[in-house]
């Protein structure tokens, strides 16, 4: 089932299921998604298209009882983050929390339903020094029940677009969390022989790379993509998608064109390559006919 804003709110117009624009009357009006969850660790993105003069946008989640914005008065089971002031809301009560946000920013609610905690990121950076792995810096705790994403808009012209599908995320998903709407690729099918051949060719490139010195910039790029790759070991098709479409096209092109004047120690680069190679071998050995 596609995840959309199925409750648009009184004054909002929904386009393509995920873009909400406040079109009539300056008053709070909430849109809510059509899918609830009560366990697991989840993340989604809200892209701010137009924040208006006062940035009256409140982003968050909750159960079914918010109609104005997440965290509104009378809504004990909803929690929100305000664009104008950076404060957080629950049941109408506010407190200092994070940075303000406006048009062009991306706010990512990070919801840990297994531990009952809600965090927010702005443009990929956790607010309030949030750290889900340590369980610290959260916006709210004690969250439980059937929870769904929501956004409140106030002023005419303000608008947002939600990204629920992982492959469309603008920023790296938090380690240990899943996209609210899944990754957006098939994770059940078999990898084709052509794709296996491409992976084998990639392995050959990695062996060569393990014996030469690479630039610091190349090491940084490998480090940024490595958590994704190692995190997808048990997701054959998704792993293949990342490897072929992201790693090969973006990183291998770097191998060809990289200026190697800024050197690093061979063993440092090779240790990263060895990990990637071992994961590729697992993929190949379990899918080869």
SULNOR-V615760 format. One record per pair of residues at least 6 apart in sequence whose ideal C-beta (glycine too) atoms are under 8 Angstrom apart, sorted by the first residue. I is the first residue (numbers start at 1). GAP is how many residues later the second one is. D is the distance in Angstrom with one decimal. If there is no record, write none. Layout:
I,GAP,D / I,GAP,D
//
This chain:
1,33,7.5 / 1,34,7.1 / 2,15,6.3 / 2,179,7.8 / 3,15,7.9 / 3,30,5.7 / 3,31,6.4 / 3,32,5.0 / 3,161,4.4 / 3,162,8.0 / 3,177,6.5 / 3,178,4.3 / 4,10,7.4 / 4,13,3.4 / 4,14,6.0 / 4,29,6.9 / 4,30,5.6 / 5,7,7.9 / 5,9,5.0 / 5,12,6.7 / 5,13,6.5 / 5,15,5.5 / 5,26,4.2 / 5,27,6.9 / 5,28,6.2 / 5,29,7.7 / 5,146,7.9 / 5,157,6.9 / 6,26,7.2 / 6,27,6.8 / 6,28,3.6 / 7,23,7.5 / 7,24,6.0 / 7,25,4.3 / 7,27,7.9 / 8,6,4.6 / 8,12,6.6 / 8,23,5.1 / 9,11,7.6 / 9,20,3.5 / 9,21,5.0 / 9,22,4.8 / 9,58,7.1 / 9,143,7.8 / 9,144,7.3 / 10,15,7.9 / 10,17,7.7 / 10,19,4.9 / 10,57,7.8 / 11,11,5.7 / 11,12,6.5 / 11,13,4.9 / 11,14,5.0 / 11,16,6.2 / 11,18,4.1 / 11,142,7.6 / 12,8,4.9 / 12,9,6.6 / 12,10,5.5 / 12,11,6.8 / 12,17,5.3 / 12,19,5.3 / 12,141,5.9 / 13,7,7.3 / 13,8,5.2 / 13,10,4.6 / 14,6,5.6 / 14,17,6.8 / 15,6,6.9 / 18,143,5.7 / 18,144,4.5 / 18,145,7.3 / 18,146,7.1 / 19,30,7.2 / 19,140,6.7 / 19,141,7.2 / 19,142,4.4 / 19,143,7.8 / 20,11,4.7 / 20,131,6.3 / 20,133,6.5 / 20,139,6.2 / 20,140,5.6 / 20,141,7.8 / 20,142,7.8 / 21,28,7.6 / 21,29,7.6 / 21,132,7.8 / 21,136,7.3 / 21,137,7.4 / 21,138,3.8 / 22,7,6.6 / 22,131,4.0 / 22,132,6.8 / 22,133,6.2 / 22,134,5.7 / 22,135,6.6 / 22,136,4.8 / 22,137,6.7 / 23,133,6.6 / 24,132,6.8 / 25,131,7.3 / 26,128,6.3 / 26,129,5.3 / 26,130,6.0 / 27,127,6.8 / 28,28,7.8 / 28,30,7.9 / 28,40,3.8 / 28,41,5.3 / 28,44,7.2 / 28,124,5.3 / 28,125,7.5 / 28,126,5.2 / 29,38,7.7 / 29,39,6.7 / 29,123,6.9 / 29,124,6.0 / 29,125,7.7 / 30,36,5.4 / 30,37,5.5 / 30,38,5.5 / 30,39,5.3 / 30,40,7.0 / 30,42,7.7 / 30,120,5.5 / 30,121,6.8 / 30,122,4.6 / 30,123,7.9 / 31,119,6.7 / 31,120,5.6 / 31,122,7.6 / 32,32,7.4 / 32,34,7.4 / 32,116,5.5 / 32,117,7.2 / 32,118,4.5 / 33,115,4.8 / 33,116,4.5 / 33,117,7.1 / 33,129,7.5 / 33,131,7.5 / 33,147,7.8 / 34,114,7.7 / 35,113,6.3 / 35,145,7.4 / 35,146,7.6 / 36,27,7.8 / 36,110,4.0 / 36,111,6.1 / 36,112,4.6 / 37,76,6.3 / 37,109,7.4 / 37,110,6.1 / 37,111,7.6 / 37,143,7.7 / 38,75,6.3 / 38,106,7.3 / 38,107,6.3 / 38,108,5.2 / 38,109,6.8 / 39,74,5.2 / 39,75,6.2 / 40,73,5.6 / 40,74,6.6 / 40,138,6.6 / 41,70,7.2 / 41,71,5.0 / 41,72,6.9 / 41,73,6.1 / 41,91,7.5 / 41,133,8.0 / 41,135,5.8 / 41,136,4.4 / 41,137,6.4 / 42,68,7.8 / 42,69,4.8 / 42,71,7.0 / 42,135,6.2 / 42,136,5.9 / 42,137,7.5 / 42,138,5.0 / 43,65,5.8 / 43,66,7.0 / 43,67,4.9 / 43,68,7.1 / 43,130,5.4 / 43,131,5.7 / 43,134,4.6 / 43,135,7.3 / 43,136,6.3 / 43,137,6.7 / 44,64,6.9 / 44,65,6.2 / 44,105,5.8 / 44,118,6.3 / 44,119,6.4 / 44,120,5.0 / 44,135,6.7 / 44,136,4.1 / 44,137,7.2 / 45,61,5.3 / 45,62,7.3 / 45,63,5.0 / 45,117,7.1 / 45,118,4.1 / 45,124,5.8 / 45,125,6.2 / 45,126,7.1 / 46,13,5.0 / 46,60,7.0 / 46,61,4.7 / 46,62,7.5 / 46,63,7.4 / 46,105,6.2 / 46,114,5.2 / 46,115,7.6 / 46,116,5.7 / 46,117,7.8 / 47,58,8.0 / 47,59,5.3 / 47,113,6.3 / 47,114,4.6 / 47,115,7.6 / 47,116,6.6 / 47,123,7.2 / 48,9,6.5 / 48,35,7.1 / 48,53,6.1 / 48,54,6.3 / 48,55,5.2 / 48,56,6.5 / 48,57,4.9 / 48,58,7.3 / 48,59,7.1 / 48,112,5.8 / 49,54,6.6 / 49,110,4.2 / 49,111,5.9 / 49,112,5.9 / 50,53,5.5 / 50,107,5.5 / 50,108,5.5 / 50,109,4.7 / 51,6,6.0 / 51,32,6.0 / 51,50,7.4 / 51,51,4.3 / 51,52,4.6 / 51,107,6.1 / 52,102,7.7 / 52,103,4.1 / 52,104,7.8 / 52,105,5.7 / 52,106,4.4 / 53,102,7.1 / 54,30,5.5 / 54,100,7.7 / 54,101,6.5 / 55,28,4.0 / 55,29,4.3 / 55,45,6.4 / 55,46,7.0 / 55,47,5.2 / 56,27,7.0 / 56,28,6.0 / 56,97,7.1 / 56,98,3.4 / 56,99,5.1 / 56,102,6.5 / 57,25,7.6 / 57,26,4.2 / 57,27,7.9 / 57,44,7.6 / 57,94,6.9 / 57,95,7.1 / 57,96,6.0 / 57,97,7.5 / 57,101,5.9 / 57,103,6.6 / 58,11,4.0 / 58,12,6.1 / 58,13,6.6 / 58,22,4.3 / 58,23,6.7 / 58,24,5.1 / 58,25,7.1 / 58,31,6.5 / 58,93,7.0 / 58,94,4.2 / 59,11,7.0 / 59,21,6.3 / 59,22,5.3 / 59,24,7.5 / 59,48,5.0 / 59,50,6.5 / 59,61,7.5 / 59,91,7.9 / 59,92,5.3 / 59,93,7.9 / 59,101,7.7 / 60,9,7.8 / 60,10,3.2 / 60,11,5.9 / 60,18,6.5 / 60,19,4.8 / 60,20,3.5 / 60,21,5.8 / 60,29,7.5 / 60,49,6.3 / 60,58,7.4 / 60,89,7.8 / 60,90,6.1 / 60,91,7.8 / 61,9,6.0 / 61,17,6.9 / 61,18,6.4 / 61,48,5.9 / 61,50,6.1 / 61,57,6.9 / 61,86,5.2 / 61,87,6.3 / 61,88,5.1 / 61,89,5.8 / 62,8,5.1 / 62,9,7.5 / 62,13,6.3 / 62,15,5.3 / 62,16,2.4 / 62,17,6.1 / 62,18,8.0 / 62,85,6.3 / 62,86,7.3 / 62,88,6.1 / 63,14,4.2 / 63,15,6.6 / 63,82,5.2 / 63,83,5.9 / 63,84,6.3 / 63,85,7.5 / 64,82,7.8 / 64,84,7.7 / 65,9,7.4 / 65,10,5.0 / 65,11,7.7 / 65,12,6.2 / 65,13,6.7 / 66,6,5.3 / 66,9,4.3 / 66,12,4.2 / 66,84,6.0 / 66,86,7.6 / 68,84,5.7 / 69,11,5.6 / 69,20,7.2 / 69,81,7.5 / 69,82,7.5 / 69,83,2.3 / 69,85,8.0 / 70,8,4.4 / 70,9,5.9 / 70,10,3.5 / 70,19,7.1 / 70,80,4.6 / 70,81,7.4 / 70,82,6.4 / 71,7,5.5 / 71,8,5.3 / 71,9,3.4 / 71,17,7.1 / 71,18,2.8 / 71,19,4.9 / 71,20,7.0 / 71,21,7.4 / 71,23,7.9 / 72,6,6.9 / 72,8,7.8 / 72,17,7.2 / 72,19,7.8 / 72,20,6.2 / 72,80,7.3 / 73,18,6.4 / 73,19,2.9 / 74,17,6.9 / 74,18,6.9 / 75,15,7.9 / 75,16,6.0 / 75,17,7.8 / 76,14,7.4 / 76,15,4.9 / 77,68,5.9 / 77,70,8.0 / 78,12,7.2 / 78,72,6.8 / 79,9,7.1 / 79,10,7.0 / 79,11,5.0 / 79,39,5.5 / 79,60,6.7 / 79,61,4.6 / 79,64,6.9 / 80,8,6.8 / 80,9,4.4 / 80,10,7.6 / 80,70,7.8 / 80,72,6.8 / 81,6,7.9 / 81,7,5.5 / 81,8,7.7 / 81,16,6.5 / 81,17,6.7 / 81,26,6.7 / 81,28,7.7 / 81,39,4.9 / 81,46,7.7 / 81,58,6.5 / 82,6,7.2 / 82,7,6.4 / 82,12,7.5 / 83,17,6.1 / 83,18,4.7 / 83,19,6.6 / 83,24,8.0 / 84,16,6.4 / 85,15,6.5 / 86,10,7.3 / 86,11,6.0 / 86,12,4.9 / 86,13,5.2 / 86,14,4.7 / 86,15,7.7 / 86,41,7.8 / 87,7,4.5 / 87,8,6.3 / 87,9,5.9 / 87,10,5.7 / 88,6,6.6 / 88,7,5.6 / 88,8,7.9 / 88,9,3.9 / 88,10,7.6 / 88,51,5.0 / 88,52,7.0 / 90,50,6.2 / 97,23,7.7 / 97,30,6.3 / 97,31,5.8 / 97,42,5.8 / 98,22,6.2 / 98,24,6.6 / 98,29,3.0 / 98,30,5.6 / 98,41,7.8 / 99,23,5.6 / 99,28,6.4 / 101,6,5.8 / 101,21,5.7 / 105,17,6.1 / 105,18,5.9 / 106,16,7.4 / 106,17,5.6 / 106,18,7.5 / 106,64,5.2 / 106,65,6.5 / 107,13,6.1 / 107,14,7.1 / 107,15,5.8 / 108,12,6.8 / 108,13,4.1 / 108,14,7.9 / 108,16,7.4 / 108,63,6.5 / 109,9,6.6 / 109,10,7.6 / 109,11,5.8 / 109,40,6.7 / 110,8,7.3 / 110,9,4.1 / 110,10,6.8 / 110,11,6.3 / 110,16,7.7 / 110,20,7.4 / 110,22,6.2 / 110,64,5.3 / 110,67,6.2 / 111,6,7.9 / 111,7,5.4 / 111,8,7.8 / 111,32,7.3 / 111,36,6.8 / 112,6,7.4 / 112,7,7.5 / 112,20,5.7 / 112,65,7.6 / 113,30,6.8 / 113,31,7.4 / 113,34,6.6 / 115,20,6.3 / 115,26,7.9 / 116,25,5.6 / 116,26,5.4 / 116,27,4.6 / 116,28,5.7 / 117,15,7.1 / 117,18,6.6 / 117,21,4.3 / 117,23,7.1 / 117,24,4.9 / 117,26,6.6 / 118,20,6.2 / 118,21,5.1 / 118,22,4.7 / 118,23,7.8 / 118,25,5.7 / 119,7,6.1 / 119,8,7.5 / 119,9,8.0 / 119,11,4.1 / 119,13,5.9 / 119,18,7.0 / 119,19,5.3 / 119,20,6.1 / 120,6,7.5 / 120,7,5.0 / 120,10,7.3 / 120,19,5.8 / 121,6,6.8 / 121,9,7.6 / 121,50,7.0 / 121,53,7.7 / 123,48,7.0 / 124,46,7.8 / 124,47,3.6 / 124,48,6.6 / 126,11,6.6 / 127,10,7.9 / 127,12,7.4 / 128,9,4.7 / 128,10,7.6 / 128,11,6.8 / 129,7,7.4 / 129,8,4.3 / 130,6,7.3 / 130,7,3.7 / 130,8,6.0 / 130,9,7.6 / 131,6,5.4 / 132,6,7.8 / 132,42,6.0 / 132,44,7.0 / 132,45,7.3 / 133,42,7.0 / 133,43,7.0 / 149,13,6.8 / 149,15,7.7 / 149,31,6.5 / 151,9,5.6 / 151,11,7.4 / 153,6,7.2 / 153,7,7.3 / 163,6,6.0 / 163,7,7.2 / 164,15,6.5 / 164,16,4.6 / 164,17,3.2 / 165,14,6.1 / 165,16,4.8 / 165,17,6.6 / 165,18,7.1 / 165,19,3.9 / 166,7,6.3 / 166,12,7.6 / 166,13,3.4 / 166,15,7.6 / 166,16,6.6 / 166,17,4.0 / 166,18,5.8 / 167,16,5.9 / 167,17,4.3 / 167,18,6.2 / 167,74,7.5 / 168,16,6.6 / 169,10,6.8 / 172,52,7.8 / 172,55,7.6 / 172,56,7.5 / 173,6,6.4 / 175,52,6.3 / 175,56,7.2 / 183,52,7.5 / 183,55,5.3 / 185,52,5.8 / 185,53,5.2 / 185,56,5.0 / 186,51,4.6 / 187,48,4.6 / 187,49,6.9 / 187,50,5.1 / 187,51,5.0 / 188,48,8.0 / 188,49,6.8 / 189,47,7.6 / 189,48,5.3 / 190,46,7.6 / 190,97,6.3 / 191,45,6.0 / 191,46,7.0 / 191,49,5.1 / 191,92,7.2 / 191,96,4.4 / 193,96,6.9 / 195,45,5.7 / 195,49,6.4 / 196,88,5.8 / 196,91,6.3 / 196,92,5.8 / 198,46,5.9 / 198,50,7.1 / 199,41,7.7 / 199,44,6.5 / 199,45,7.6 / 199,81,5.5 / 199,84,6.5 / 199,85,5.5 / 200,84,6.5 / 202,41,7.1 / 202,45,7.6 / 202,46,6.1 / 202,50,7.4 / 202,78,6.5 / 203,74,6.0 / 203,77,5.6 / 203,78,7.1 / 203,81,7.6 / 205,47,6.5 / 205,50,6.9 / 206,67,5.0 / 206,70,6.4 / 206,71,4.9 / 206,74,7.5 / 207,70,7.4 / 209,46,6.7 / 209,60,7.2 / 209,61,7.8 / 209,64,5.6 / 210,56,7.9 / 210,59,7.6 / 210,60,4.4 / 210,63,5.0 / 210,64,7.0 / 210,67,7.9 / 211,55,7.4 / 211,59,7.9 / 212,54,7.2 / 213,47,7.0 / 213,50,5.0 / 213,51,6.7 / 213,52,7.7 / 213,53,5.4 / 213,56,7.3 / 214,41,8.0 / 214,44,7.3 / 214,46,6.8 / 214,49,7.9 / 214,50,6.4 / 214,55,4.6 / 215,43,5.4 / 215,44,6.7 / 215,45,5.2 / 215,46,7.2 / 215,47,4.8 / 215,48,6.9 / 215,49,7.0 / 216,46,5.0 / 216,47,7.8 / 216,48,5.3 / 217,37,7.9 / 217,41,6.9 / 217,45,6.9 / 218,36,6.0 / 218,37,7.2 / 218,40,5.4 / 218,51,7.3 / 219,45,5.6 / 219,49,6.6 / 219,50,5.4 / 219,53,6.9 / 221,29,7.8 / 221,30,5.9 / 221,33,6.1 / 222,29,7.0 / 222,47,7.4 / 222,50,4.9 / 222,51,7.3 / 222,54,7.4 / 223,49,6.6 / 225,17,7.8 / 225,21,6.8 / 225,22,6.0 / 225,25,8.0 / 225,26,6.6 / 226,46,6.3 / 226,49,6.7 / 226,50,6.6 / 228,14,5.6 / 228,18,7.6 / 229,10,7.1 / 229,13,6.0 / 229,14,6.8 / 229,18,6.9 / 229,47,6.0 / 229,50,6.0 / 230,45,6.7 / 230,49,6.0 / 232,6,5.1 / 232,7,4.0 / 232,10,5.9 / 233,6,6.6 / 233,46,5.8 / 233,49,6.4 / 233,50,7.8 / 236,47,6.7 / 236,50,7.5 / 236,51,6.5 / 239,40,7.7 / 239,44,5.9 / 240,43,7.1 / 243,37,6.9 / 243,40,7.6
//
